[in-house]
């Protein structure tokens, strides 16, 4: 079995543990905001280890939209580079777990459409984009074999 390396951030470790230990019955919102999250399981680009990241739940049909905002920080989050290196992920949405493949969205029209859906799910993304000079990356996670 591949090694799992929990996040250095205590709140991330605790949320992932609660979410998974209750099979998605608890820990499914961002820090008690009421806004839903999913758990994205991915592989570390340098370690090859399993990493788990709670991200806002934004859906487009059977696909998930993953936004690498990091709160509008000047740099991309570390998980962004993991997904670019290895696009095979698992997404847990409450009790539903799916194997998916991600791709970074580069087409401007597709990115805007997906960005608008993500902003509807989590309005602070607008403020995050205003806070940074980088264009916040957007990934689309699609079911494998669909």
C-alpha positions as CSV (number, residue, x, y, z in Angstrom):
1,X,0.0,0.0,0.0
2,X,1.3,3.5,-0.8
3,X,2.2,5.7,2.1
4,X,-0.2,8.5,3.1
5,X,1.4,11.7,4.2
6,X,-1.2,14.0,6.0
7,X,-1.1,17.7,5.5
8,X,1.2,19.9,7.6
9,X,-1.9,22.1,8.4
10,X,-3.7,20.7,11.4
11,X,-7.2,21.8,10.2
12,X,-6.7,19.9,6.9
13,X,-5.5,16.7,8.7
14,X,-8.4,16.9,11.1
15,X,-11.0,17.6,8.4
16,X,-9.8,14.7,6.2
17,X,-9.8,12.4,9.2
18,X,-13.3,13.3,10.3
19,X,-14.7,13.2,6.7
20,X,-13.3,9.8,6.0
21,X,-13.8,8.2,9.4
22,X,-17.6,9.1,9.2
23,X,-17.9,8.1,5.5
24,X,-18.8,11.7,4.7
25,X,-21.4,12.1,7.4
26,X,-19.3,14.8,9.1
27,X,-16.6,17.3,8.1
28,X,-18.2,18.0,4.8
29,X,-18.2,21.8,5.0
30,X,-15.4,24.3,5.0
31,X,-14.6,25.1,8.6
32,X,-18.2,25.2,9.7
33,X,-19.1,27.7,6.9
34,X,-21.9,25.5,5.6
35,X,-20.2,25.4,2.2
36,X,-19.6,21.9,1.0
37,X,-16.2,20.4,0.3
38,X,-14.9,17.2,-1.3
39,X,-11.7,15.4,-0.5
40,X,-9.3,15.1,-3.4
41,X,-6.8,12.2,-3.0
42,X,-3.7,12.7,-5.2
43,X,-0.1,11.7,-5.5
44,X,2.8,13.9,-4.4
45,X,5.0,14.9,-7.3
46,X,8.3,14.6,-5.3
47,X,7.5,11.9,-2.7
48,X,5.1,9.8,-4.7
49,X,3.1,9.5,-1.5
50,X,-0.7,9.8,-1.2
51,X,-1.9,13.3,-0.3
52,X,-5.5,14.4,0.6
53,X,-6.8,17.9,0.2
54,X,-10.3,19.3,1.0
55,X,-11.5,21.5,-1.8
56,X,-14.7,23.4,-2.4
57,X,-17.4,21.3,-4.0
58,X,-18.3,22.8,-7.4
59,X,-19.8,20.5,-10.0
60,X,-20.5,20.5,-13.7
61,X,-22.8,17.6,-14.4
62,X,-20.8,14.4,-13.3
63,X,-17.5,16.4,-13.3
64,X,-15.9,18.4,-10.5
65,X,-14.3,21.8,-10.8
66,X,-11.1,22.2,-8.7
67,X,-9.9,25.8,-8.2
68,X,-6.3,26.3,-7.2
69,X,-7.0,29.6,-5.4
70,X,-5.0,29.2,-2.1
71,X,-7.0,32.2,-0.8
72,X,-5.5,34.5,-3.5
73,X,-1.9,33.9,-2.4
74,X,0.8,34.9,-4.9
75,X,1.8,31.2,-5.6
76,X,-0.2,28.2,-6.6
77,X,-1.0,25.6,-3.8
78,X,1.4,22.6,-3.7
79,X,-1.5,20.3,-4.8
80,X,-1.7,22.2,-8.1
81,X,1.8,20.8,-9.1
82,X,0.8,17.3,-7.9
83,X,-2.2,17.3,-10.3
84,X,-0.2,18.7,-13.2
85,X,2.4,15.9,-12.6
86,X,-0.1,13.1,-12.0
87,X,-3.7,13.8,-13.2
88,X,-5.1,10.6,-11.7
89,X,-7.2,11.4,-8.6
90,X,-9.9,10.0,-6.4
91,X,-12.7,12.4,-5.3
92,X,-14.8,11.7,-2.2
93,X,-18.1,13.5,-2.1
94,X,-19.6,12.5,1.2
95,X,-19.9,8.6,0.9
96,X,-19.4,8.6,-2.9
97,X,-15.8,7.9,-4.0
98,X,-14.9,8.1,-7.7
99,X,-11.7,7.6,-9.6
100,X,-11.2,10.6,-11.9
101,X,-8.7,12.2,-14.2
102,X,-8.1,16.0,-14.0
103,X,-7.0,18.4,-16.7
104,X,-6.1,22.0,-16.3
105,X,-8.5,24.1,-18.3
106,X,-6.8,26.4,-20.8
107,X,-9.5,27.3,-23.2
108,X,-10.7,30.8,-22.1
109,X,-14.4,30.2,-22.8
110,X,-14.5,26.9,-21.0
111,X,-12.5,28.3,-18.1
112,X,-14.9,31.3,-17.7
113,X,-17.9,29.0,-17.8
114,X,-16.4,26.7,-15.1
115,X,-15.1,29.6,-13.1
116,X,-18.6,31.1,-13.0
117,X,-20.0,27.8,-11.7
118,X,-17.2,27.6,-9.0
119,X,-17.9,31.2,-8.0
120,X,-21.6,30.4,-7.6
121,X,-20.6,27.5,-5.2
122,X,-18.0,29.6,-3.4
123,X,-18.3,33.4,-3.9
124,X,-15.0,34.3,-2.2
125,X,-13.1,33.1,-5.3
126,X,-13.8,36.5,-6.9
127,X,-12.0,38.3,-4.0
128,X,-9.2,35.7,-4.2
129,X,-8.6,36.5,-7.9
130,X,-8.6,40.2,-7.2
131,X,-6.0,39.6,-4.4
132,X,-3.4,38.0,-6.7
133,X,-1.6,38.8,-10.0
134,X,-1.6,35.2,-11.1
135,X,-4.5,33.7,-13.1
136,X,-6.0,31.2,-10.7
137,X,-5.8,27.8,-12.3
138,X,-9.0,25.7,-12.8
139,X,-9.0,21.9,-13.3
140,X,-11.9,19.8,-14.5
141,X,-12.1,16.3,-12.9
142,X,-13.8,13.8,-15.1
143,X,-14.8,10.2,-14.3
144,X,-12.4,7.6,-15.6
145,X,-14.1,5.5,-18.4
146,X,-17.0,7.9,-18.8
